[in-house]
Amino acid sequence: MCAPGIKLETDDLRDDVVNGVEQVRALNRDVGAVLLECTSLPPYAAEVNTKTGLPVFDLTACIEWLHRAVVPKHYQGYI
């Protein structure tokens, strides 16, 4: 996830992301969703959703949506 020799404190980063979202919500209750733009942040999307109740969008989800639009899933039989 990081360049060799760089240590990422994942618990601290997760807490920073969640706290940041909560601070923004405290300033503006109209926030209706969260967009995590950094490629290092998708692992924290579920925690942000759990703590805030907001829908969370991230780069991974956007790539999955794009892929699904370009390569639709083929269904067979009864679903």
C-alpha positions in Angstrom: 0.0 0.0 0.0 3.0 2.3 0.6 6.4 2.8 -0.8 9.0 0.5 0.7 10.2 1.7 4.1 7.1 3.8 4.8 5.0 2.6 7.7 1.3 3.5 7.6 -0.5 3.7 10.9 -3.8 2.3 9.7 -5.7 2.7 12.9 -4.6 6.3 13.2 -5.5 7.0 9.6 -9.0 5.3 10.0 -9.6 7.4 13.1 -8.5 10.6 11.3 -10.8 9.9 8.4 -13.8 9.2 10.6 -13.1 12.2 12.8 -12.7 14.4 9.8 -16.1 13.4 8.4 -17.7 13.9 11.8 -16.2 17.4 12.1 -17.5 18.3 8.7 -21.0 17.1 9.6 -20.9 19.1 12.8 -20.3 22.2 10.7 -22.9 21.3 8.1 -25.7 18.9 8.8 -26.7 19.0 5.1 -23.9 16.7 4.2 -25.6 13.7 2.7 -22.8 11.5 1.5 -19.0 11.1 1.7 -16.6 10.8 -1.3 -13.2 9.3 -0.4 -11.0 10.4 -3.3 -7.6 9.1 -2.1 -6.7 5.6 -3.3 -5.6 4.8 0.3 -9.0 5.5 1.8 -11.4 2.8 0.5 -10.5 0.4 3.4 -12.1 2.9 5.7 -15.4 3.4 3.8 -17.3 0.8 5.9 -16.1 2.4 9.2 -17.1 5.9 8.0 -20.5 4.5 7.0 -21.0 2.7 10.4 -20.0 5.7 12.5 -21.9 8.3 10.5 -24.7 6.5 8.8 -23.9 8.3 5.5 -23.4 6.5 2.2 -19.7 6.4 1.3 -18.4 6.4 -2.3 -14.8 5.7 -3.1 -12.5 5.1 -6.0 -12.9 1.3 -5.8 -16.7 1.6 -6.0 -16.4 4.0 -9.0 -14.2 1.6 -10.8 -16.7 -1.2 -10.1 -19.6 0.9 -11.4 -17.6 1.8 -14.5 -16.7 -1.8 -15.2 -20.3 -2.9 -14.6 -21.5 -0.3 -17.1 -19.0 -1.4 -19.8 -19.2 -5.1 -19.1 -22.8 -5.8 -17.9 -23.4 -8.9 -15.9 -25.0 -11.7 -17.8 -27.8 -13.5 -16.0 -28.9 -17.0 -16.8 -32.1 -18.7 -15.7 -34.3 -17.5 -12.9 -32.8 -14.8 -10.6 
